[in-house]
Amino acid sequence: MTNFVDFNQVESKMEKSVISQFFNGRSVFVTGSTGLMGKVLVWKLLYSCPGIKNIFVLIRSKRGKSALLRYQEIINAPLFDSIRKTNKSLLSKLQVVCGDVGLDGLGITQEMKERLISEVSIVFHGAATLNLDASLTEAINLNTSGTLRMLELCSEMKNLEAFVHFSTAFCHVDLDTLDEEVHKSTFDAYNIMRLPSWLNENSIKMVTPHLISPHPNTYTFSKRLAEDVVGDFYPQLPVVIARPSIVTPALKEPLPGWVDNLNGPTGILAAGGKGVLRSILCNSEYTAEAVPVDFAINAVIVIAWKTAISKQKTNVVPVYNLTQHNLNPITWDTVMSKGREETMKNPFELMLWYPTGSLTSNRFIHTYKVICYHWIPAYLIDGILFLLGQKRFMIRVQQKISDGLRVLQYFTLRNWDFTNDRLLALRDSLSEVDRKTFSIDFEKMDMDIYFRNCILGARQYCLKEDPASIPKARKTLKVLYVLDLVVIYLKYALVAWLLYKVYKTFSAVV
């Protein structure tokens, strides 16, 4: 799946790209560079805007790893293979900023702060906690207060031309249709940010469900408040809001199917392909509002360029919904059927059972299947492992799957309606070269190829499974198919036997 880049061709094409030329000699500041979108953003800026001066990346220490060590892990990842092997000098444009949006002053040194203030002209703010189960205190500190801290730093920047805030298309769950504008929350964002100063953590946990309602989690609530904060800095600062929907593996760049986590639909397909996920509570006819990560990143780069060159200011902060909005709609049923089809062709290693998961919007049926096909097998497998003196893992795996489905089902049981007129107008205004270089052409996606690459990408980049193992996995799949049929027929035979015994007992009594 690896494709290396011919940088001679790239540089020739970039000479004709207005957007690429705009970034020549400019420095940008990226937060959230260790996440899925952040990694692709950094790669794309290096790849398609090679004349860029510097890319400052804010990275925090995490789990005992320093910011510099995490940075080394990023540039050594497969998505940077092409740059490392063909034009390694581009990596020297990356400048690590040791800091954290959760700390006052971002936790950066005074020397680095002064450098950012004097050099940076474009800011991409993507740092956030994506944990839907995060406490309100954590979500507000990172997603809302973190945005405020960034804006305060940007207020001092001498040459700021664009501040692109990464929000989410699901931050206004109370609206039937989310258009491209900010809808103020009923709460004052600054009062919510001050909650820890007059309520202890236990009290905050108690009031959280009532406070965030109708939001299903602290993530969407804190991101909505962050939009209010961003809006307060407009038009004093050239701020703009980008709202991606569910971000999925790459369509083409940096590698077809590239992904670095098993969140969302990718995790569902992988768990289903492994045979550990057999039922999902979901309305199969609803649209899966997904956007490939490379489309989302292409869009935010174009948005930054447009914001910087725009001389006319609107009355409210510009907002772009990064959604396909029925341009190439795909239902959850299609997601599962195409995912299953590609999983059968390119099965995973170490499958625990034949992949036969299904969707249902009936809670009773879903609960029955979860008990019979998730929890009972998990306890049986862990019980056998315990007797054999081996490490148990299936109950833990099923708990993670259960937690993931619980937070995801809010989104799979609702049909979402997003407008994207501003995004499409921006796309249509691009030159032919820029429209190809920074593609967001949802209509041209080949879904069969895309899902094949999604499965192969999850296999290779997340689960670290060698593509050479696919033929062996296909043989395993055939064995599991036979075993699955045997179990099905045994189950039917057991039911028939029980019915026969009941009938005989009833006949004897009569």
Beta strands, then each sheet from edge to edge (+ up, - down):
strand 1: 27-31
strand 2: 54-59
strand 3: 94-98
strand 4: 120-125
strand 5: 162-166
strand 6: 239-244
strand 7: 246-248
strand 8: 279-281
strand 9: 290-292
strand 10: 319-322
strand 11: 358-360
sheet 1: 3+ 2+ 1+ 4+ 5+ 6+ 10+
sheet 2: 7+ 9+
sheet 3: 8+ 11+
end
